[in-house]
Amino acid sequence: MNKPIRAAWKKLGGTGMIASRRQIGKVVSIDHRYAIGSCSVRMVALFAKASGSH
């Protein structure tokens, strides 16, 4: 695929990363997830709400 990203993903509104921290006893783990969306989200709280509802 040689197209620029915007040409290939015309309806791409934004991307984001979710970092989840979990602690069980003394063991801490961190998980990273990535998301793409068709609408632009400009506030972290809105992104968190949208990603949590999926």
Protein Blocks (a to p, Z undefined) as FASTA:
>chain_A
ZZdfklmmmmlnbdcdddddddehjbccddddddddfbdcfbfklmmmmmmmZZ
